[in-house]
Amino acid sequence: MTFEIEKSGPPYLFRYRSNGEFTIDELENSYIYFSDRKELNDPYDSIPNLINLTNDVEELKNSYNLILENINDSITKSYFTRKFSADNVKDLINESLEPFLNQFGIACFSINPLNLPLWANYSNNNKGICLQFNMDKDINFFKNWRPVTYETDLKQTIFNPSTNRSGIMDVFFRKSKLWNNEYEIRLVKQKKGKIKFKKEALANVILGYNIEPDYKDRIIKTIEKNYSNTNIFQMKRPTELKTISFTKI
């Protein structure tokens, strides 16, 4: 029998979790926590400095008109026209970049369940767990997923707000090549905190080989109580190079 646990890459994603109360709560209530960008462990992750607003005169003029068209309140529109023009709208957009980015929440996954550095860093040295999701089972939750692009030289990119407004979102999916061993897939939503997923999307739970007996028991009971179609596996302690295996519980 071939289990889903043997499959990696979309639609399968893996999320490494530590052996804490937050993990238990996430499983009991079927949610994923979407972090503020400032909570991420890479200090350069999703920073506004990666965005360089264009100097193109026509682009900035179009951006000014676009903002003006979307102001419905007459008092606000009057204030805007007095304070800003096509010549200084760049200052307004630059000031708005960080507040705009700060409203989004980020959830991180990997395509790889056999990544020992991820088990060490994000699952407390194999004392935690790894969750395998099948995105096809909750298409609405996992829509707009994207792989992270790893760059040798992380540089600013030109942002054209009128012709490529969605391009600003690229900042959430660019990281230094120093992190490329994570094989990361990301979800970004215009909301932070707890967001529920469909229970059937949780295909499997993998227990780390160092998981403590009491925590293992709590995880098993939580899964059995809340997820009727989710299998549980435990990683075997590796004894040979490049050999990792799991045992079904």
C-alpha positions in Angstrom: 0.0 0.0 0.0 1.3 3.4 -0.9 0.6 6.1 1.7 0.5 9.8 1.0 3.4 10.2 3.4 5.6 8.9 0.6 4.6 11.8 -1.7 6.1 15.2 -1.7 5.6 18.4 -3.7 2.3 20.0 -4.5 -0.4 19.3 -3.7 1.4 18.0 -0.6 2.9 20.5 1.8 4.7 19.9 5.1 4.6 22.1 8.2 7.1 21.5 11.0 5.8 22.2 14.5 7.5 22.3 17.9 6.4 20.2 20.9 4.5 22.9 22.7 1.0 23.8 23.7 0.5 26.0 20.6 0.8 22.9 18.4 -1.8 21.0 20.5 -4.2 23.9 20.3 -3.7 24.2 16.5 -4.6 20.6 16.0 -7.5 20.6 18.5 -9.0 23.6 16.7 -7.9 22.9 13.1 -6.1 26.2 12.4 -2.8 27.5 11.1 -1.3 30.6 12.7 -0.3 33.3 10.1 2.6 35.3 11.5 3.4 38.9 11.2 6.4 39.3 8.9 8.4 40.7 11.9 8.0 37.4 13.7 9.9 35.4 11.1 13.4 34.3 11.8 15.1 35.9 8.8 15.7 39.6 9.6 15.5 40.4 5.9 12.3 38.6 5.3 9.6 40.7 3.5 11.2 44.0 4.5 10.0 47.2 2.7 13.6 48.0 1.7 13.4 45.3 -0.9 11.0 47.5 -2.8 12.2 50.4 -4.8 9.4 52.6 -6.0 9.7 53.6 -9.7 10.9 57.1 -10.7 9.0 56.9 -13.9 7.0 60.2 -14.2 4.1 58.7 -16.2 3.8 55.7 -13.8 3.6 58.0 -10.8 1.1 60.3 -12.5 -1.1 57.3 -13.2 -0.7 56.1 -9.6 -1.8 59.5 -8.4 -4.9 59.5 -10.6 -5.7 55.9 -9.5 -5.6 56.9 -5.8 -7.7 59.9 -6.5 -10.3 57.8 -8.4 -10.7 55.5 -5.4 -11.4 58.2 -2.8 -15.1 58.5 -2.5 -15.4 60.9 0.3 -15.4 64.5 -0.9 -13.7 65.9 2.2 -10.9 63.3 2.0 -10.5 63.9 -1.7 -10.2 67.7 -1.2 -7.6 67.1 1.5 -5.7 64.7 -0.8 -5.5 67.1 -3.7 -4.3 70.0 -1.5 -1.6 67.9 0.1 -0.4 65.7 -2.8 0.2 66.0 -6.5 1.7 63.8 -9.1 5.0 65.3 -8.2 5.1 64.2 -4.6 2.8 61.2 -4.6 5.9 59.0 -4.4 6.4 60.2 -0.8 2.9 59.1 0.1 3.4 55.6 -1.5 6.7 55.1 0.2 5.2 56.0 3.6 2.4 53.5 2.9 4.6 50.5 2.0 5.4 49.3 5.5 1.8 49.7 6.9 0.6 47.8 3.8 3.0 44.9 4.3 2.3 44.8 8.0 -1.3 43.8 7.5 -0.5 40.5 5.9 0.0 37.2 7.7 2.4 34.5 6.6 2.4 30.7 7.0 5.5 28.7 6.0 5.6 25.1 4.6 8.1 22.9 2.9 7.8 20.4 0.1 10.2 18.1 2.0 9.3 15.9 5.0 12.8 14.4 5.2 14.7 17.6 5.9 16.8 17.0 9.1 17.7 20.7 9.5 14.0 21.6 9.5 13.3 18.9 12.0 16.1 20.3 14.2 15.2 24.0 13.8 11.4 24.0 13.8 10.5 20.8 15.6 12.8 21.2 18.5 15.4 18.7 17.5 12.9 16.0 16.5 10.8 16.3 19.7 8.0 17.9 17.8 5.9 16.9 14.7 5.5 17.5 11.0 2.1 18.0 9.5 1.4 16.9 5.9 -1.4 18.7 4.1 -3.1 17.9 0.9 -4.0 21.3 -0.7 -6.5 19.7 -3.0 -8.7 19.0 0.0 -9.1 22.7 0.9 -8.5 24.6 -2.3 -9.9 27.9 -0.9 -7.6 27.9 2.1 -4.5 27.0 0.1 -5.2 29.2 -2.9 -2.4 31.6 -4.0 0.3 29.4 -2.6 3.7 30.2 -4.0 7.2 28.8 -3.7 9.9 31.0 -2.2 12.6 32.1 -4.7 16.1 32.0 -3.3 18.5 34.7 -4.6 22.3 34.8 -4.4 22.3 38.6 -4.2 19.1 39.9 -2.7 18.5 43.2 -4.3 15.7 45.8 -4.5 13.1 45.4 -7.3 11.4 48.2 -9.1 7.8 48.6 -8.1 5.3 50.1 -10.6 2.2 50.7 -8.6 -0.2 51.5 -11.5 0.8 48.9 -14.1 1.8 46.1 -11.7 0.1 46.5 -8.4 0.2 42.9 -7.5 4.0 43.0 -7.9 4.4 44.3 -4.4 3.4 40.9 -3.1 6.6 39.4 -4.5 8.5 40.7 -1.5 6.9 37.9 0.6 8.4 35.2 -1.7 12.0 36.3 -2.0 14.7 35.2 0.3 18.5 34.9 0.4 20.1 31.7 -1.0 21.3 31.0 2.6 17.8 29.6 3.3 17.4 27.5 0.2 17.7 24.2 2.1 14.2 24.8 3.4 12.5 24.3 0.0 9.8 26.7 1.3 6.2 27.1 0.1 4.3 30.1 1.4 0.7 31.2 2.0 0.1 34.9 2.5 -3.3 36.2 3.6 -4.6 39.6 4.3 -5.1 38.6 7.9 -2.9 37.6 10.7 -3.4 35.0 13.5 -5.5 31.9 13.5 -7.2 30.8 10.3 -9.1 27.5 10.1 -8.5 24.8 7.5 -10.8 21.9 6.6 -9.9 18.8 8.7 -9.8 16.5 5.7 -6.8 18.6 4.4 -4.6 17.2 7.1 -3.4 14.0 5.4 -0.8 12.8 7.9 1.0 13.6 11.1 4.6 12.6 11.5 6.1 12.3 15.0 9.8 13.1 15.5 12.1 10.3 16.6 12.9 12.2 19.9 9.3 12.9 20.8 8.6 12.4 24.5 6.1 9.7 25.5 3.6 12.1 27.2 3.6 14.5 24.3 3.3 11.6 21.8 0.3 10.3 23.6 -1.4 13.7 23.6 -0.8 14.2 19.9 -2.2 10.7 19.1 -5.3 11.3 21.2 -5.9 14.7 19.7 -5.7 13.3 16.1 -7.9 10.3 16.9 -10.5 12.6 18.5 -10.6 15.3 15.8 -9.5 13.8 12.5 -11.1 10.6 11.2 -9.0 10.3 8.0 -5.6 11.4 9.2 -2.8 8.8 9.6 0.0 9.0 12.2 3.5 8.0 11.5 6.7 8.2 13.6 10.2 8.9 12.1 12.7 6.2 12.9 16.0 7.4 14.2 18.4 7.5 11.2 21.2 5.0 11.4 22.6 5.2 7.9 23.4 8.2 5.8 20.6 9.4 3.4 18.2 6.9 4.9 15.1 8.1 6.7 12.0 6.0 7.2 8.7 6.1 9.1 6.6 3.6 11.0 2.8 3.8 10.9 1.1 4.0 14.3 
